[in-house]
Amino acid sequence: MKGKIIFALLIVVALVVAGYTWYQSEYGGENYYTQIVSTGKKEVQKTDSGEKFTRYFYNQAVFNKDGKEIQAEFSSVANAEPLRKNAYLEILYNKKKGVISWQEVEEKDVPKPAMEKLKE
């Protein structure tokens, strides 16, 4: 009886670990930082119903907390102005999906190694 309980617990633990690993690979990521230096590329797009909206697209270097650089593509939200020039962004980057989300942060919130790379 004890053996069956231990076996069942091991299966539950294995399922939890597998679920967490899958979730991280699909929805998790690493934080990177960048500073907006341009107005981005303006594109007018259409919804499925034919309604037009404007987005601004950016493709630029971003840096993790250790200063490691990658190129990332991201955009403003629909019907928004270009992102604020010189604003600092924290970007959640997923290796499979690219940029998942971004948010504006204060300069003091950017890790020092990333800030040093941004100032180069």
N, CA, C and O of each residue as an XYZ file, in Angstrom:
480
protein
N       0.824     -1.200      0.000
C       0.000      0.000      0.000
C       0.865      1.260      0.000
O       0.600      2.214     -0.732
N       1.923      1.243      0.850
C       2.823      2.390      0.909
C       3.506      2.630     -0.441
O       3.707      3.770     -0.860
N       3.850      1.546     -1.096
C       4.503      1.639     -2.397
C       3.623      2.305     -3.438
O       4.112      3.074     -4.265
N       2.327      2.019     -3.405
C       1.389      2.627     -4.354
C       1.255      4.127     -4.106
O       1.163      4.912     -5.050
N       1.243      4.520     -2.835
C       1.140      5.951     -2.506
C       2.384      6.692     -2.979
O       2.284      7.768     -3.569
N       3.541      6.125     -2.724
C       4.792      6.755     -3.171
C       4.828      6.840     -4.691
O       5.223      7.864     -5.248
N       4.417      5.772     -5.360
C       4.376      5.778     -6.826
C       3.431      6.863     -7.344
O       3.763      7.582     -8.286
N       2.257      6.979     -6.726
C       1.282      8.005     -7.135
C       1.849      9.408     -6.915
O       1.666     10.287     -7.757
N       2.532      9.624     -5.793
C       3.151     10.928     -5.522
C       4.238     11.251     -6.549
O       4.358     12.392     -6.995
N       5.020     10.251     -6.916
C       6.059     10.461     -7.930
C       5.443     10.858     -9.272
O       5.978     11.716     -9.974
N       4.334     10.242     -9.621
C       3.648     10.590    -10.873
C       3.133     12.026    -10.809
O       3.268     12.778    -11.774
N       2.544     12.406     -9.678
C       2.040     13.776     -9.518
C       3.187     14.776     -9.633
O       3.059     15.785    -10.326
N       4.304     14.505     -8.962
C       5.467     15.398     -9.031
C       5.975     15.491    -10.468
O       6.289     16.584    -10.940
N       6.057     14.371    -11.158
C       6.519     14.376    -12.552
C       5.591     15.204    -13.432
O       6.060     15.940    -14.301
N       4.282     15.095    -13.220
C       3.323     15.883    -14.005
C       3.454     17.374    -13.716
O       3.372     18.193    -14.632
N       3.657     17.728    -12.459
C       3.830     19.140    -12.094
C       5.095     19.699    -12.746
O       5.069     20.791    -13.314
N       6.189     18.965    -12.667
C       7.448     19.416    -13.276
C       7.291     19.544    -14.787
O       7.740     20.530    -15.372
N       6.665     18.568    -15.423
C       6.457     18.628    -16.876
C       5.569     19.808    -17.246
O       5.840     20.504    -18.224
N       4.512     20.040    -16.475
C       3.620     21.170    -16.742
C       4.324     22.502    -16.587
O       4.141     23.400    -17.408
N       5.126     22.640    -15.546
C       5.874     23.881    -15.327
C       6.869     24.117    -16.462
O       6.991     25.233    -16.966
N       7.569     23.072    -16.856
C       8.541     23.187    -17.949
C       7.851     23.602    -19.241
O       8.347     24.476    -19.952
N       6.724     22.992    -19.548
C       5.977     23.361    -20.754
C       5.519     24.811    -20.678
O       5.667     25.557    -21.646
N       4.961     25.221    -19.532
C       4.467     26.590    -19.371
C       5.599     27.596    -19.585
O       5.415     28.601    -20.272
N       6.757     27.331    -19.003
C       7.888     28.247    -19.159
C       8.342     28.330    -20.614
O       8.701     29.407    -21.090
N       8.329     27.205    -21.320
C       8.773     27.234    -22.717
C       7.787     27.969    -23.614
O       8.187     28.540    -24.629
N       6.511     27.965    -23.259
C       5.488     28.615    -24.077
C       5.209     30.058    -23.668
O       5.000     30.910    -24.531
N       5.202     30.343    -22.380
C       4.752     31.652    -21.899
C       5.786     32.395    -21.061
O       5.621     33.585    -20.790
N       6.832     31.721    -20.653
C       7.870     32.357    -19.849
C       8.924     32.971    -20.741
O       8.815     32.936    -21.967
N       9.926     33.524    -20.132
C      11.005     34.101    -20.906
C      11.982     34.823    -20.009
O      11.937     34.706    -18.785
N      12.856     35.564    -20.634
C      13.888     36.319    -19.932
C      13.654     37.799    -20.185
O      13.241     38.197    -21.274
N      13.919     38.609    -19.170
C      13.770     40.053    -19.323
C      14.981     40.643    -20.034
O      16.127     40.325    -19.717
N      14.702     41.502    -20.992
C      15.717     42.267    -21.709
C      15.326     43.736    -21.624
O      14.179     44.070    -21.331
N      16.293     44.604    -21.883
C      16.072     46.043    -21.734
C      16.560     46.766    -22.974
O      17.536     46.362    -23.606
N      15.863     47.843    -23.312
C      16.261     48.658    -24.450
C      15.800     50.087    -24.230
O      15.032     50.380    -23.314
N      16.284     50.964    -25.088
C      15.852     52.357    -25.075
C      15.342     52.688    -26.469
O      15.998     52.382    -27.465
N      14.183     53.308    -26.540
C      13.595     53.671    -27.829
C      14.388     54.833    -28.415
O      14.512     55.889    -27.794
N      14.923     54.629    -29.612
C      15.759     55.652    -30.244
C      15.174     56.157    -31.562
O      15.753     57.038    -32.198
N      14.034     55.606    -31.976
C      13.410     56.048    -33.226
C      11.896     56.038    -33.057
O      11.375     55.598    -32.032
N      11.204     56.524    -34.069
C       9.736     56.505    -34.017
C       9.178     55.182    -34.521
O       7.964     54.975    -34.501
N      10.041     54.291    -34.968
C       9.573     53.001    -35.467
C       9.051     53.111    -36.891
O       8.989     54.196    -37.470
N       8.679     51.968    -37.439
C       8.143     51.915    -38.798
C       6.623     51.882    -38.710
O       6.049     50.953    -38.143
N       5.978     52.885    -39.265
C       4.521     52.999    -39.201
C       3.879     52.065    -40.223
O       4.275     52.035    -41.388
N       2.885     51.304    -39.772
C       2.129     50.431    -40.672
C       0.646     50.563    -40.376
O       0.221     50.518    -39.221
N      -0.133     50.727    -41.433
C      -1.586     50.729    -41.303
C      -2.050     49.320    -41.640
O      -1.744     48.797    -42.712
N      -2.784     48.711    -40.728
C      -3.260     47.344    -40.909
C      -4.780     47.325    -40.835
O      -5.413     48.324    -40.493
N      -5.352     46.175    -41.161
C      -6.808     46.022    -41.118
C      -7.185     44.857    -40.221
O      -6.496     43.838    -40.171
N      -8.292     45.031    -39.514
C      -8.849     43.928    -38.734
C      -9.573     42.984    -39.687
O      -9.700     43.282    -40.874
N     -10.040     41.869    -39.189
C     -10.802     40.920    -40.008
C     -12.067     41.559    -40.571
O     -12.552     41.164    -41.631
N     -12.597     42.546    -39.857
C     -13.820     43.214    -40.325
C     -13.518     44.376    -41.273
O     -14.437     45.054    -41.733
N     -12.230     44.609    -41.568
C     -11.857     45.650    -42.521
C     -11.554     46.999    -41.903
O     -11.231     47.944    -42.623
N     -11.649     47.113    -40.591
C     -11.369     48.366    -39.902
C      -9.852     48.606    -39.867
O      -9.085     47.701    -39.538
N      -9.427     49.825    -40.205
C      -8.002     50.150    -40.240
C      -7.505     50.587    -38.865
O      -8.229     51.208    -38.087
N      -6.246     50.241    -38.593
C      -5.585     50.716    -37.374
C      -4.097     50.873    -37.654
O      -3.559     50.269    -38.582
N      -3.445     51.689    -36.843
C      -2.030     51.997    -37.033
C      -1.200     51.367    -35.927
O      -1.588     51.370    -34.759
N      -0.051     50.828    -36.314
C       0.922     50.278    -35.372
C       2.300     50.769    -35.768
O       2.554     51.066    -36.935
N       3.179     50.852    -34.797
C       4.571     51.210    -35.040
C       5.439     50.017    -34.655
O       5.342     49.496    -33.544
N       6.291     49.590    -35.592
C       7.131     48.417    -35.389
C       8.579     48.831    -35.154
O       9.081     49.782    -35.753
N       9.233     48.093    -34.269
C      10.618     48.365    -33.892
C      11.419     47.077    -34.017
O      10.928     45.993    -33.702
N      12.659     47.209    -34.482
C      13.599     46.096    -34.546
C      14.920     46.655    -34.057
O      15.584     47.411    -34.766
N      15.302     46.282    -32.843
C      16.521     46.869    -32.297
C      17.169     45.949    -31.276
O      16.583     44.956    -30.846
N      18.389     46.301    -30.901
C      19.141     45.524    -29.924
C      18.511     45.676    -28.545
O      18.094     46.764    -28.149
N      18.452     44.558    -27.825
C      17.994     44.549    -26.437
C      19.030     43.769    -25.623
O      19.729     42.910    -26.161
N      19.125     44.072    -24.325
C      20.178     43.496    -23.486
C      19.582     42.894    -22.220
O      18.690     43.478    -21.604
N      20.085     41.713    -21.835
C      19.599     41.103    -20.596
C      20.344     41.700    -19.403
O      21.154     42.612    -19.568
N      20.074     41.189    -18.209
C      20.653     41.748    -16.986
C      22.173     41.620    -16.944
O      22.833     42.329    -16.185
N      22.731     40.722    -17.753
C      24.178     40.532    -17.812
C      24.822     41.288    -18.966
O      26.040     41.228    -19.138
N      24.026     41.997    -19.758
C      24.550     42.752    -20.890
C      24.595     41.965    -22.189
O      25.113     42.465    -23.188
N      24.061     40.741    -22.202
C      24.035     39.932    -23.433
C      23.032     40.547    -24.407
O      21.912     40.888    -24.026
N      23.442     40.683    -25.659
C      22.619     41.342    -26.686
C      21.934     40.337    -27.598
O      22.509     39.319    -27.983
N      20.683     40.653    -27.931
C      19.972     39.970    -29.010
C      19.201     41.037    -29.789
O      19.021     42.154    -29.304
N      18.751     40.696    -30.985
C      17.870     41.577    -31.761
C      16.433     41.168    -31.468
O      16.118     39.979    -31.412
N      15.577     42.143    -31.284
C      14.177     41.842    -30.990
C      13.268     42.715    -31.830
O      13.563     43.883    -32.079
N      12.156     42.135    -32.264
C      11.118     42.870    -32.992
C       9.900     42.978    -32.096
O       9.468     41.991    -31.501
N       9.341     44.189    -32.000
C       8.142     44.405    -31.195
C       7.391     45.588    -31.769
O       7.906     46.298    -32.631
N       6.177     45.801    -31.294
C       5.364     46.887    -31.838
C       4.611     47.611    -30.732
O       4.479     47.125    -29.608
N       4.121     48.798    -31.098
C       3.233     49.530    -30.202
C       1.890     48.818    -30.194
O       1.652     47.908    -30.988
N       1.027     49.234    -29.300
C      -0.328     48.679    -29.305
C      -1.103     49.309    -30.458
O      -0.702     50.349    -30.980
N      -2.199     48.692    -30.854
C      -3.005     49.189    -31.974
C      -3.539     50.584    -31.688
O      -3.926     50.904    -30.564
N      -3.551     51.409    -32.737
C      -4.053     52.785    -32.685
C      -3.370     53.626    -31.621
O      -4.005     54.440    -30.951
N      -2.080     53.420    -31.474
C      -1.309     54.194    -30.511
C      -0.320     55.085    -31.247
O      -0.042     54.890    -32.430
N       0.191     56.041    -30.541
C       1.276     56.870    -31.055
C       2.549     56.023    -31.034
O       2.574     54.949    -30.433
N       3.609     56.510    -31.692
C       4.885     55.795    -31.567
C       5.293     55.750    -30.094
O       4.868     56.588    -29.299
N       6.109     54.778    -29.744
C       6.597     54.718    -28.372
C       7.416     55.975    -28.079
O       8.045     56.544    -28.971
N       7.396     56.394    -26.826
C       8.056     57.636    -26.425
C       9.563     57.525    -26.648
O      10.217     56.617    -26.135
N      10.100     58.468    -27.424
C      11.528     58.456    -27.726
C      12.329     58.603    -26.436
O      11.978     59.395    -25.562
N      13.402     57.836    -26.328
C      14.309     57.759    -25.181
C      13.720     57.016    -23.979
O      14.353     56.955    -22.925
N      12.523     56.453    -24.123
C      11.934     55.667    -23.034
C      12.698     54.354    -22.894
O      13.180     53.800    -23.881
N      12.803     53.866    -21.672
C      13.409     52.566    -21.410
C      12.297     51.529    -21.324
O      11.260     51.756    -20.700
N      12.534     50.386    -21.962
C      11.551     49.303    -21.935
C      12.160     48.056    -21.319
O      13.335     47.751    -21.523
N      11.338     47.342    -20.561
C      11.667     46.000    -20.109
C      10.838     45.066    -20.982
O       9.614     45.181    -21.043
N      11.512     44.149    -21.651
C      10.874     43.272    -22.632
C      10.955     41.832    -22.141
O      12.025     41.371    -21.742
N       9.835     41.123    -22.168
C       9.841     39.695    -21.859
C      10.017     38.960    -23.183
O       9.150     39.021    -24.056
N      11.147     38.264    -23.327
C      11.504     37.605    -24.581
C      11.488     36.090    -24.390
O      12.134     35.560    -23.487
N      10.745     35.407    -25.250
C      10.638     33.957    -25.247
C      11.401     33.432    -26.459
O      11.216     33.934    -27.568
N      12.255     32.433    -26.264
C      13.079     31.909    -27.361
C      12.251     31.378    -28.527
O      12.681     31.462    -29.677
N      11.067     30.831    -28.246
C      10.203     30.298    -29.307
C       9.376     31.381    -29.983
O       9.237     31.387    -31.206
N       8.826     32.298    -29.190
C       7.831     33.240    -29.698
C       8.337     34.661    -29.878
O       7.625     35.500    -30.429
N       9.544     34.947    -29.428
C      10.046     36.315    -29.516
C       9.504     37.155    -28.369
O       9.339     36.664    -27.252
N       9.227     38.425    -28.652
C       8.754     39.335    -27.610
C       7.318     38.975    -27.241
O       6.432     38.950    -28.095
N       7.105     38.700    -25.968
C       5.771     38.367    -25.471
C       5.082     39.622    -24.954
O       3.891     39.832    -25.184
N       5.848     40.451    -24.253
C       5.277     41.680    -23.704
C       6.387     42.690    -23.453
O       7.571     42.351    -23.449
N       5.983     43.930    -23.246
C       6.938     44.968    -22.874
C       6.234     45.981    -21.986
O       5.011     46.119    -22.007
N       7.048     46.686    -21.204
C       6.514     47.764    -20.384
C       7.593     48.820    -20.211
O       8.783     48.507    -20.175
N       7.171     50.064    -20.104
C       8.120     51.145    -19.879
C       8.578     51.096    -18.430
O       7.780     50.867    -17.521
N       9.880     51.316    -18.222
C      10.449     51.337    -16.876
C      11.299     52.594    -16.715
O      11.652     53.254    -17.693
N      11.614     52.905    -15.484
C      12.493     54.035    -15.179
C      13.941     53.627    -15.433
O      14.276     52.443    -15.393
N      14.788     54.605    -15.691
C      16.207     54.336    -15.929
C      16.819     53.560    -14.763
O      17.642     52.671    -14.979
N      16.429     53.884    -13.537
C      16.982     53.224    -12.346
C      16.631     51.735    -12.281
O      17.278     50.980    -11.556
N      15.614     51.308    -13.031
C      15.188     49.909    -13.024
C      15.945     49.042    -14.030
O      15.784     47.822    -14.044
N      16.763     49.665    -14.866
C      17.547     48.925    -15.864
C      18.833     48.437    -15.192
O      19.570     49.252    -14.637
N      19.125     47.131    -15.224
C      20.356     46.620    -14.604
C      21.598     47.299    -15.188
O      21.644     47.624    -16.374
N      22.589     47.503    -14.341
C      23.791     48.250    -14.732
C      24.472     47.697    -15.992
O      24.800     48.486    -16.878
N      24.702     46.372    -16.117
C      25.352     45.873    -17.340
C      24.548     46.196    -18.614
O      25.128     46.515    -19.652
N      23.228     46.111    -18.528
C      22.390     46.448    -19.689
C      22.475     47.939    -19.980
O      22.563     48.339    -21.141
N      22.449     48.767    -18.933
C      22.530     50.217    -19.123
C      23.852     50.611    -19.763
O      23.887     51.486    -20.628
N      24.938     49.974    -19.344
C      26.246     50.273    -19.937
C      26.235     49.994    -21.433
O      26.787     50.771    -22.212
N      25.618     48.903    -21.837
C      25.527     48.575    -23.270
C      24.637     49.574    -24.003
O      24.929     49.939    -25.142
N      23.563     50.016    -23.370
C      22.660     50.982    -24.010
C      23.336     52.333    -24.202
O      23.005     53.064    -25.135
N      24.276     52.670    -23.330
C      24.955     53.973    -23.404
C      26.089     53.979    -24.423
O      26.595     55.047    -24.770
N      26.500     52.801    -24.910
C      27.612     52.728    -25.888
C      27.239     53.368    -27.198
O      28.048     53.395    -28.125
